[in-house]
């Protein structure tokens, strides 16, 4: 057996072992069935690589079960498929986490902050998204879209007056779906990618140590931040 076939099978066996561990070590479940079962979960990037993994399973069977001789096999993995399976293995067994890649300082605002002062800070710092808190308790994530929506509603009443208005006035109270989610610092990037794919209204994913909304913000991820990853 050639060195590339051996390297391919070694990687395949490690992936298969991980799949069995994830599914509680089923005795009578083949690799293909495990792939299809795990593709329904978003904590592993199996769905992302499902077509590749199914093709890889066929190649593995050809290598293992279709020997013509001891030193001759019908299928020999090329460099592309070997690199592909090793890349998939790395993402499955040692996935990159949201930190440190997406770690950054995120400024939060108290809900009682006057709107005039908030808008001044936003204009100076060019913030496009900012969390609102009530004495350390997370309330909402405000974006420029929400500001535009609020301004449009206020303009229907006449002149838009900021005096006596606070940051809390920007929080939508019309039952709209929230535009944010929280994840823990040890969340795999692949899970974040899946979250954006499954929720078209999701504008940001906020990072705290444990994923609790009231924890200190360690970073923020927007859809455009995922472009290079994808």
N, C-alpha and C positions, 0 to 999 in steps of 0.2 A: 504493500500500500504506500502511495506517495506521501510526501510530507504535507502537502496541502489537504489531502483527504483526511489525514490523521488530525491536523489542526482543526479542520471543519467538524469532525466527529467529536473532538474534545469540547469545542464550543457548544455544539448541539447538546451534548450530554449534560453540560452545566445548566443550559437553559431548561432542559427537560426536568432536571432535578429541582430547579426553582419552581417550575410550574406545579410539580407534585407536592411540594411543600406548601404552596399557596392554596392548594385544593385539599389539604389534609391527607396526602399520600394515598390517593385512590389506587387500588390494585388492578382494576380492569378498565382503565381509561387510557386510550391511546393519545399520542401527542396532538394529533389533529383535533380530537374532541376537547382536549384541555385548552388548546388555543381558542376554540370557539366559545368555550365556557368563560374563559378569562377575558375575552374581548368585550364582555358586558360590564366589566368593572373599570372604573376610571382612576383607580389608584396605581395601575400599571399601564404602560403604553402598548398593551397587546393589540388593541383595536387599530392603532396607528400602523402596526407592522403585520397585521393579520394576513394579507395576501402574500407577503414575503415569507412568513413563517409556514404557511401551507405549502408553498413551493419548496422551501427548505426541507420540509418533511419528506417530500417526494424524492428529493436528491439524496437525502440520508438513507431512505429505503433502497434506492438503487445502489448505493455504495455498500451497504451492509448485506443485502439479501441477493444481489445479482453478481456475485463473484464468478468469473470464468476460471480463474486460477488463483493460487495463493497470493501471487504478486501482480495480479491483473484484475482490474475492476472496470465495469462498463462506464461508470460516470466518475470523472475526476473534476473536483471543484476548480473553477478558474479563480483568478485573483480577485475579481469583482465580488463574486458571491462569498468568498472567504472574508473579505473586508466587511461585507454587509452583515454576515452573521456575527462577526466579532463586535461590530458596532452595536447591533441589537442586544447582544449579550451584555455589553458594558452598560447600556441604558437600563436594562432590566435588573442587573445585579448590583450596579453601582451608579444609580441615577443621580444626575446633577440636581442639587436642591436650589430653592429660590434664593437662599443666601449662600455665598456673598454676592452673586451676580446682580440681584435686584435690590441690594441694600442701599438705602439713601436716607437722608434727613427729610422727614415729612412734617411740615408745620400744621398744627391743629389750631382751631380757633374756638374760643368760648362762645356759647350761644348768645350771651348778653352783649357781645361786642357790637357797637353801633355800626350800621351798614356803611355809613360814610367812611369810617375808619377802615372797615374791611375792604371796601372797594379801592381805597387808596393803596393799601398793602398789595392787593391783587394786581393793580396797575403797575406798581413799582417793581414787584418781584416777578411779574408775569406768570402767576400761578394759574393753572387751568383747572385744578382740582384741589379741594381742601376739606378736611374733616371738621365737623362741628361737634363740640363736646358740651356737656353739662356737668361741671365740677368733676371732670375725669371720666364721666360716663359717655361713651360714644352715642351720638344722636343720628348723624347722617353724613353722607358725602355729597358736598355741593360741587357742581361743575359749572363751566361757563354756559352749558346748555340750560341748566336750571335757572341761572341768573337771567338768561334771555327769556325764558318762559315766564319767570316772575315779573320781569319788566313789562312784557307784553300784557300780562293780566292787569298790572297796575295802571298801565296806560289807558285801559278801557274805562277807568274811573276818572280820567282827566290827566292832569299833570302828575308825573311821577315824583313824589316827595320822599326823600330819604330820611328827613328829620324824624326822630323818635322811632325809627325802624332799627331792628337788631338782626344779627346773623340768623337767629332762629326763624325769622320771617321768610327766609329763603327755602326752608324745609317744606317740601311738597306734602300736602295733607289730603291729596285726592285719591289715595289708594293705589297709586302707580307702583309697578314692580320696582323693587330696589335695584340700583345700578351698580352695586358693589358686593363683594364677598370678602371674607377673612380667611387666611390660611396661616398655619404655623411655620416657624422658621425652618423646620425640617421637611417641608412639603416638597415633593419632587416637581420639577418644572413640567414634566409630562402631564401631571394632573392639572396644573394651571392651564396648559394648552387645551386640554379637554374641556375644562370649565368654560373657556371663552367660546369654544366651538358649540357647546350645548346651550349657551345662553346669549343670544344676539343682543340683549339689552345691557349686558355686563360691560361697564366702562372701566372699572378698576378692581384690582384685587389687592387688598391691604395685608401687610405682613406684621404679625406680632409674634412674640416668643412661642405662645401656646395656641395661637389662632383665636383667642378670646378678644372680642371687640374693645374691651376696656384696657387692654394691655398697651404698653408703649409701642408706638409705631416704629418698625424697623425698616420699612420699605414699602414701595407701591409699584404695581405692575399694570400697565395699560396694554391694550391690544397691539399698538404699534411697537411696543417693547419686545413683542414675541416674533416680529418679522424675521430677524436674524436667526433666531432659534429654529423656527419652522423651516 
